[in-house]
Structure formats: C-alpha cells, structure tokens
Amino acid sequence: VVQYVDNITMSGDWARRQGITPQSSYEDRLRALRGMTIAVSSVGGGADQLVRFLCRQAGINPDRELTITAIPDGQNMLAAMTRGRVDGFVIPPPTGEDAIRNHGAQPLIWAGRGEVPQLDGFVYIGVIARESWLRNNRDIQLLPLRHWWLHAAWVNHSLPPTDNLQVRRAIQTALDMEAIMEIATDGSYDLQPGLQYPGNPYYTDAGKQYYNVHDPDRAKVLLRESGYRGQELVIITNSSYNSMYSAAVVVTEQLRAIGMKVRMDVFDWATAIARRRDRTTWNLWFTGQGTGPSVGPFTALIDVVSPQLNQFVPDPALDAIYAELVSDPDEAARKRHFARFQERVYEQVHFLKFGDLTKIQAARSTVQGFTPYRIPRFWNVSLGA
C-alpha cells in the first residue's frame, strides 16, 4: 500500500496567467484553482473529492468558481491540456511528470510529495490480486465488502416523457432490480433500498415501497394513466464502465416490454459526462455512487439539491429537508431528516437505484484489526505473529 498520490498538474499557460512558480506558497497555489477547468478521472471519485477538499481550504465554491470535468485516463487528460481544453488535471504519476518534462506543464498541488498536510502519510492505494490465488494462499485472509458501489441512474425532470411524475413512477414500478444487477455485475451485488449502506448510522429503508417493485402490469396502468403517447425515452450510458453499459441494456429491454419507445445512446465516459449537462439530450443517465453512501448523509445525492440539480427542475421540498439535515445540531433529528430526504427522492423519482456492487478485499493473515471499507482505512491496525 502507498499513501495518497493524486497530483494536480497545470498547464504552463495557466501557471503564467496565475503568476504561479515552483516557489509559490501553498496558499497561493490553492487560490490558483479559482476559474480553472480541471480534469478528473470520474465525478465523485478520489480526484474529484481532492479538488473539492482543496477548494474548501481556499474558500472556493467548486460548483460555481471552477469547472471539474471527467476524462477517464491520463493520456486523454494530457491531450486535452495540450489542446487547451483543460487547464490542468488530477492523476497519479507518471502522467504529470510527462506533462512537465515534455509539454511545459508545472506542478500545482502534489499530494504524493506530502504537500497536502491532511493527506501526508494517509494510506490510500492497495494491491489487487486474482481471487483464485488469494483463496489458495494461506497467508492471505479474504474480507468480503458487501456494499462498495451504489449502481443507479439520474432522472431528467425537464424533458418529456420523464417530466411527468406518473411516467417516472411507471418506470420505477417496472424495473426488476435483481435482473439488472445480475447481468451488470456477474452476480456480485446486494439489493437494499438505502442511499446509505447498512451499518452506517444514517442507514434507513425509508421509501422501500418504491424500490424493486417489479410489477410490469401495474407499470403499464401507470403509463396509460399518465397520458404517455409513445414519446421517445433516451438513455445515456457509456462504454468505459461495463456495469453501467450492461445495466442500461437490461433497463432498455424492461421499459420496452411495458410499451415505451426507448433509445440507448452509448458514449465514452468523458462524452457522457458532457452530455449530462445538456437537459435536452437524455431522460435517464447511468452512473454510480462510490464514497457518498459510505461516509455519511451530507454528500448522498447532493446532486439533486439546489444548485446542483442533476434532475434540472428544483424540488423546494427536498431542498428544505436538506437544509434541515445539514443544520440541525441534534443527531437523532438529523437521522429523521435524512429518512425524509430518502423518502422524497424515491417518491419523486429523482434517482433510480438498482443495487449495490460487492467487492472482496484482502490482507496478510498477520494483519489484525483491519475492517474492509470503501476506501481502505488503517486505524488501529497492527501486525501480529
């Protein structure tokens, strides 16, 4: 395992415009994030969270005062920077070194060198090995992680036919989550309605009556009552994440089975992300939630709260619940607010949750006190005999 090594590299042009040199203070380099267009490998991933964390340190609103865009690999990030599409990118070595050595770039914030005090020495990356090797190696203990990734789709409330709540309810009612997750994950999944994982203090099954209903006949009734007249429903998925693509294929067929006209558009991840910002191009946008369901309720589905609004149409009732959630000093009350928040998300079909992907983590048999988690944590871990 190694410490957190995501580094922020900026173009030489951005460095000159911001007046940043290798001798600039940490605080000045943080301020250079303002106004930047910066590439990360995935929205919601570790690099995205690093940028948002650093922005908070600098008093910068990451949703309003810079642009975070997803580009799935280092070579494409480098190409985008050299063409002026982005001002910098966040990725582990060696892409940043290549950009500095061959393309006139400069380091902005390099966590791998310990420049972010809060992450210096923070263990973050581990080794992945074949499950068959792990099972046959007595020096290794296997540690199942039942909830690792929440598989889902955003729902556009501004574009017909999903601007109609009855149509959204028909879609929600039709879906067979077990069939979707079985194909999408090759059987490595769990079904549960929570937007937080079981065991999390804020876990709740509020809204479970809307989850995995799998009643195509009822869905057809809702569709007929909605006034649906065969408008095309557009699904956007991507070729970069096979589980998202496979889930979209199954959902397409299930919705066609209840009488909907469905088109599935497949793009690379970066193009899919760009399309998500255009409310005229999609009804369902396939995605996943990584860290949010693990670490607490305050980032869980924040993208349906104003001003983010992945559904494009504000929900004042949801915004009010979220405001109570983040401001109430009483923990028991906050848990009640989050249960109401989750119920509202299901009730208005802001988000279609399919299920949770599972993973297996591993450690040497001499490692004691290690508990599997979304991002491995090593508090109170020791080596025994």
C-alpha positions as CSV (number, residue, x, y, z in Angstrom):
1,V,0.0,0.0,0.0
2,V,1.1,3.6,-0.6
3,Q,-0.1,7.0,0.6
4,Y,-2.5,9.2,-1.3
5,V,-0.7,10.1,-4.6
6,D,-3.1,12.0,-6.8
7,N,-1.3,15.1,-8.1
8,I,-2.7,18.3,-9.7
9,T,-0.7,19.4,-12.7
10,M,-1.4,22.7,-14.5
11,S,-0.5,23.9,-18.0
12,G,2.3,26.3,-18.4
13,D,-0.1,28.9,-19.7
14,W,-2.3,28.6,-16.6
15,A,0.7,28.9,-14.4
16,R,1.8,32.1,-16.2
17,R,-1.6,33.7,-16.1
18,Q,-1.9,33.0,-12.3
19,G,1.7,34.0,-11.6
20,I,2.5,30.6,-10.1
21,T,6.0,29.4,-9.9
22,P,7.7,26.4,-8.1
23,Q,8.5,28.9,-5.2
24,S,4.8,30.0,-4.8
25,S,3.3,29.3,-1.4
26,Y,0.8,26.6,-0.8
27,E,-1.9,29.2,-0.2
28,D,-1.2,30.9,-3.5
29,R,-1.3,27.6,-5.3
30,L,-4.7,26.8,-3.7
31,R,-6.0,30.2,-4.9
32,A,-5.0,29.3,-8.5
33,L,-7.8,26.7,-8.6
34,R,-10.3,29.5,-8.9
35,G,-11.6,29.7,-12.5
36,M,-9.7,26.6,-13.6
37,T,-11.1,23.9,-15.9
38,I,-9.7,20.7,-14.3
39,A,-9.9,17.1,-15.4
40,V,-10.5,14.2,-13.1
41,S,-11.0,10.5,-13.9
42,S,-14.5,10.3,-12.6
43,V,-17.1,12.5,-10.9
44,G,-17.3,11.6,-7.3
45,G,-14.0,9.7,-7.2
46,G,-11.0,10.4,-5.2
47,A,-9.5,13.0,-7.5
48,D,-12.8,14.9,-7.6
49,Q,-13.0,14.8,-3.8
50,L,-9.4,16.1,-3.6
51,V,-10.2,19.1,-5.7
52,R,-13.3,19.9,-3.7
53,F,-11.4,19.5,-0.4
54,L,-8.7,21.9,-1.6
55,C,-11.3,24.4,-2.8
56,R,-12.9,24.4,0.6
57,Q,-9.5,25.2,2.1
58,A,-9.2,28.2,-0.3
59,G,-12.7,29.4,0.2
60,I,-13.7,28.5,-3.4
61,N,-17.1,27.1,-4.4
62,P,-16.2,24.1,-6.6
63,D,-19.6,24.1,-8.2
64,R,-19.5,27.7,-9.2
65,E,-16.0,29.0,-9.4
66,L,-14.3,26.4,-11.4
67,T,-15.2,23.5,-13.8
68,I,-14.5,19.9,-13.0
69,T,-14.7,17.6,-16.0
70,A,-14.3,13.8,-16.2
71,I,-11.7,12.3,-18.6
72,P,-11.1,8.6,-17.9
73,D,-7.4,8.2,-18.5
74,G,-4.1,10.1,-18.3
75,Q,-3.3,10.2,-22.0
76,N,-6.6,11.8,-22.8
77,M,-6.1,14.3,-20.0
78,L,-2.7,15.2,-21.3
79,A,-4.1,15.6,-24.8
80,A,-6.9,17.8,-23.6
81,M,-4.4,20.0,-21.7
82,T,-2.1,20.4,-24.7
83,R,-5.0,21.4,-26.9
84,G,-6.3,24.0,-24.3
85,R,-9.5,22.1,-23.5
86,V,-8.5,21.9,-19.8
87,D,-6.1,24.0,-17.6
88,G,-4.9,21.0,-15.6
89,F,-5.7,17.5,-14.4
90,V,-5.6,15.3,-11.3
91,I,-4.0,11.9,-11.6
92,P,-1.3,9.7,-10.0
93,P,2.2,9.5,-11.6
94,P,3.6,9.3,-14.3
95,T,1.2,11.5,-16.4
96,G,2.1,14.7,-14.5
97,E,5.8,14.1,-14.9
98,D,5.4,13.5,-18.6
99,A,3.4,16.8,-18.9
100,I,6.1,18.7,-17.1
101,R,9.0,17.1,-18.9
102,N,7.6,17.2,-22.4
103,H,4.8,19.7,-22.6
104,G,5.8,22.7,-20.5
105,A,3.4,22.0,-17.6
106,Q,4.0,22.7,-13.9
107,P,3.0,21.0,-10.7
108,L,0.2,22.8,-8.8
109,I,-0.5,20.6,-5.8
110,W,1.2,17.3,-5.5
111,A,-0.2,15.2,-2.7
112,G,2.3,12.4,-3.4
113,R,5.0,14.7,-2.1
114,G,3.2,15.4,1.1
115,E,2.1,19.0,0.0
116,V,-1.4,18.5,1.4
117,P,-0.8,18.2,5.2
118,Q,-4.0,16.4,5.9
119,L,-3.1,13.7,3.4
120,D,0.6,13.3,4.1
121,G,1.1,9.7,5.2
122,F,-2.6,8.9,4.5
123,V,-2.6,5.3,3.2
124,Y,-4.9,5.1,0.2
125,I,-3.9,2.6,-2.6
126,G,-3.6,-1.1,-2.2
127,V,-2.8,-4.1,-4.4
128,I,-5.4,-6.1,-6.3
129,A,-4.9,-9.9,-7.0
130,R,-6.8,-12.8,-8.5
131,E,-9.4,-14.2,-6.2
132,S,-8.3,-17.8,-7.0
133,W,-4.7,-17.0,-5.9
134,L,-6.0,-15.4,-2.7
135,R,-8.2,-18.4,-1.8
136,N,-5.3,-20.8,-2.2
137,N,-2.8,-18.7,-0.3
138,R,-3.0,-19.4,3.4
139,D,-1.0,-16.3,4.2
140,I,-3.9,-14.2,2.9
141,Q,-7.3,-13.5,4.6
142,L,-10.2,-12.6,2.4
143,L,-12.5,-9.9,3.6
144,P,-15.9,-9.5,1.8
145,L,-17.2,-6.0,1.4
146,R,-20.9,-6.3,0.9
147,H,-21.6,-2.7,-0.1
148,W,-18.9,-1.0,-2.3
149,W,-20.7,0.9,-5.1
150,L,-24.3,2.1,-5.5
151,H,-25.5,1.4,-9.1
152,A,-28.1,3.8,-10.4
153,A,-29.4,6.4,-13.0
154,W,-30.2,10.1,-12.8
155,V,-33.7,11.1,-14.0
156,N,-34.2,14.3,-16.0
157,H,-37.4,16.0,-14.8
158,S,-37.3,18.7,-17.5
159,L,-37.6,16.6,-20.7
160,P,-40.6,14.6,-21.8
161,P,-41.6,12.0,-21.1
162,T,-39.9,12.0,-17.7
163,D,-41.2,15.5,-16.9
164,N,-44.3,13.6,-16.0
165,L,-44.3,12.1,-12.4
166,Q,-46.7,9.3,-13.5
167,V,-44.3,8.2,-16.3
168,R,-41.4,8.3,-13.8
169,R,-43.4,6.1,-11.4
170,A,-44.2,3.7,-14.2
171,I,-40.5,3.3,-15.0
172,Q,-39.7,2.9,-11.3
173,T,-42.5,0.3,-10.9
174,A,-41.5,-1.7,-14.0
175,L,-37.9,-2.4,-13.1
176,D,-36.6,-5.8,-11.9
177,M,-33.5,-4.8,-10.0
178,E,-32.4,-8.4,-9.5
179,A,-32.2,-9.0,-13.2
180,I,-30.5,-5.7,-13.8
181,M,-27.8,-6.3,-11.1
182,E,-27.3,-9.9,-12.0
183,I,-26.3,-9.0,-15.6
184,A,-24.5,-5.8,-14.7
185,T,-22.2,-7.4,-12.0
186,D,-22.0,-11.1,-12.9
187,G,-23.7,-11.8,-9.6
188,S,-21.6,-9.6,-7.3
189,Y,-24.4,-7.5,-5.8
190,D,-26.8,-6.9,-3.0
191,L,-30.3,-5.5,-3.1
192,Q,-31.4,-2.9,-0.4
193,P,-33.1,0.4,-0.8
194,G,-30.8,2.6,1.3
195,L,-28.9,5.6,-0.1
196,Q,-26.6,4.9,2.9
197,Y,-25.2,1.4,3.4
198,P,-26.5,-0.9,6.2
199,G,-24.3,-0.3,9.3
200,N,-24.0,3.4,8.6
201,P,-25.5,5.4,11.4
202,Y,-27.8,7.1,8.9
203,Y,-29.0,4.0,7.2
204,T,-32.7,3.9,6.6
205,D,-35.1,1.9,4.4
206,A,-37.5,4.8,4.0
207,G,-39.1,4.7,0.6
208,K,-38.6,0.9,0.3
209,Q,-42.2,0.6,-1.0
210,Y,-40.9,2.2,-4.3
211,Y,-37.8,0.0,-4.6
212,N,-37.6,-3.1,-6.8
213,V,-41.4,-3.3,-7.2
214,H,-41.1,-5.2,-10.5
215,D,-44.7,-5.1,-11.5
216,P,-44.9,-4.6,-15.2
217,D,-48.7,-4.8,-15.3
218,R,-49.0,-2.0,-12.8
219,A,-46.4,-0.1,-14.7
220,K,-48.5,-0.3,-17.9
221,V,-51.5,1.0,-16.0
222,L,-49.5,4.0,-14.7
223,L,-48.1,4.6,-18.1
224,R,-51.6,4.7,-19.6
225,E,-52.9,7.0,-16.9
226,S,-50.0,9.3,-17.4
227,G,-51.2,10.1,-21.0
228,Y,-48.0,8.7,-22.5
229,R,-48.3,8.7,-26.3
230,G,-45.1,7.0,-27.4
231,Q,-42.6,9.8,-26.9
232,E,-39.0,8.5,-27.1
233,L,-37.2,8.0,-23.9
234,V,-33.4,8.5,-24.2
235,I,-31.0,6.6,-22.1
236,I,-27.3,7.7,-21.9
237,T,-24.8,5.1,-20.8
238,N,-21.1,4.7,-21.5
239,S,-18.6,2.2,-22.9
240,S,-16.0,2.9,-20.2
241,Y,-17.8,1.2,-17.3
242,N,-19.1,-2.2,-18.3
243,S,-21.5,-2.5,-15.3
244,M,-23.2,0.8,-16.4
245,Y,-23.5,-0.3,-20.0
246,S,-24.9,-3.7,-19.1
247,A,-27.4,-2.3,-16.7
248,A,-28.6,0.1,-19.4
249,V,-29.1,-2.7,-21.9
250,V,-31.4,-4.6,-19.4
251,V,-33.3,-1.4,-18.4
252,T,-33.9,-0.7,-22.1
253,E,-35.5,-4.0,-22.7
254,Q,-37.6,-3.9,-19.5
255,L,-39.0,-0.5,-20.4
256,R,-39.7,-1.6,-24.0
257,A,-41.7,-4.5,-22.5
258,I,-44.2,-2.1,-20.9
259,G,-44.7,-0.2,-24.1
260,M,-42.2,2.6,-24.0
261,K,-40.2,3.7,-27.0
262,V,-36.6,3.7,-25.8
263,R,-33.3,4.8,-27.4
264,M,-30.0,3.9,-25.8
265,D,-27.0,6.2,-26.6
266,V,-23.6,4.9,-25.8
267,F,-20.6,7.2,-25.4
268,D,-17.1,7.2,-23.8
269,W,-17.2,8.4,-20.2
270,A,-16.0,12.0,-21.0
271,T,-18.6,12.5,-23.7
272,A,-21.3,11.0,-21.5
273,I,-20.4,13.5,-18.7
274,A,-20.5,16.4,-21.2
275,R,-24.0,15.3,-22.4
276,R,-25.2,15.1,-18.8
277,R,-25.1,18.9,-18.6
278,D,-27.4,19.2,-21.6
279,R,-31.0,18.8,-20.4
280,T,-32.3,18.3,-24.0
281,T,-30.3,15.1,-24.7
282,W,-31.4,12.5,-22.2
283,N,-34.1,11.1,-19.8
284,L,-32.0,8.5,-17.9
285,W,-28.3,8.9,-17.3
286,F,-26.5,5.9,-15.9
287,T,-24.0,6.3,-13.1
288,G,-22.9,5.1,-9.7
289,Q,-22.2,6.4,-6.2
290,G,-18.9,5.5,-4.7
291,T,-17.9,7.2,-1.5
292,G,-21.1,9.1,-0.7
293,P,-23.1,6.1,0.5
294,S,-20.2,5.1,2.8
295,V,-19.2,8.2,4.6
296,G,-22.4,9.9,5.7
297,P,-25.6,11.5,4.5
298,F,-24.4,15.0,3.7
299,T,-23.0,14.1,0.2
300,A,-25.5,11.4,-0.5
301,L,-27.4,12.6,-3.6
302,I,-26.4,16.2,-3.0
303,D,-26.6,16.4,-6.8
304,V,-30.4,16.6,-6.7
305,V,-30.3,19.5,-4.2
306,S,-30.1,23.1,-5.5
307,P,-28.0,24.4,-7.1
308,Q,-26.5,21.1,-8.5
309,L,-29.9,19.8,-9.8
310,N,-29.0,16.8,-11.9
311,Q,-32.7,16.4,-12.5
312,F,-32.7,20.1,-13.7
313,V,-36.0,21.0,-12.0
314,P,-35.8,22.3,-8.4
315,D,-37.6,20.5,-5.7
316,P,-38.2,23.1,-2.9
317,A,-39.5,20.4,-0.5
318,L,-36.3,18.4,-0.9
319,D,-34.1,21.5,-0.6
320,A,-35.9,22.4,2.6
321,I,-35.3,18.9,4.1
322,Y,-31.7,19.0,3.1
323,A,-31.3,22.4,4.8
324,E,-32.6,20.9,8.0
325,L,-30.4,17.9,7.6
326,V,-27.2,19.9,7.4
327,S,-28.1,22.5,10.1
328,D,-29.9,20.6,12.9
329,P,-27.5,20.1,15.9
330,D,-29.3,17.1,17.1
331,E,-28.1,13.7,15.7
332,A,-31.4,11.9,16.2
333,A,-33.2,14.7,14.4
334,R,-30.7,14.6,11.5
335,K,-31.4,10.9,11.1
336,R,-35.1,11.7,10.8
337,H,-34.4,14.4,8.3
338,F,-32.3,12.0,6.2
339,A,-35.1,9.4,6.2
340,R,-37.5,12.1,4.9
341,F,-34.9,13.1,2.3
342,Q,-34.6,9.5,1.1
343,E,-38.4,9.0,1.0
344,R,-38.8,12.2,-1.1
345,V,-36.1,11.1,-3.5
346,Y,-38.0,7.8,-4.1
347,E,-41.4,9.5,-4.1
348,Q,-40.5,12.0,-6.8
349,V,-38.2,9.6,-8.7
350,H,-35.2,11.9,-8.6
351,F,-32.9,8.9,-8.8
352,L,-33.3,5.2,-9.8
353,K,-31.3,3.0,-7.5
354,F,-30.6,-0.5,-8.9
355,G,-28.5,-2.1,-6.2
356,D,-25.1,-2.3,-4.5
357,L,-21.9,-3.8,-6.0
358,T,-19.9,-6.0,-3.7
359,K,-16.1,-6.5,-3.5
360,I,-13.6,-8.7,-1.8
361,Q,-10.6,-7.0,0.0
362,A,-7.7,-9.0,1.3
363,A,-4.8,-8.7,3.8
364,R,-2.0,-10.8,5.1
365,S,-3.1,-13.2,7.8
366,T,-0.8,-11.4,10.2
367,V,-2.7,-8.2,9.8
368,Q,-5.0,-7.6,12.8
369,G,-7.8,-5.1,13.2
370,F,-8.4,-4.4,9.6
371,T,-12.0,-3.9,8.6
372,P,-13.0,-3.8,4.9
373,Y,-14.3,-0.4,3.7
374,R,-14.9,1.6,0.5
375,I,-11.5,3.2,0.8
376,P,-9.2,1.1,3.0
377,R,-8.7,2.5,6.4
378,F,-5.8,1.6,8.7
379,W,-6.7,2.9,12.1
380,N,-6.0,0.6,14.9
381,V,-4.4,-2.0,12.6
382,S,-1.4,-3.9,13.7
383,L,0.8,-6.8,12.6
384,G,0.7,-10.0,14.6
385,A,2.9,-13.0,14.6
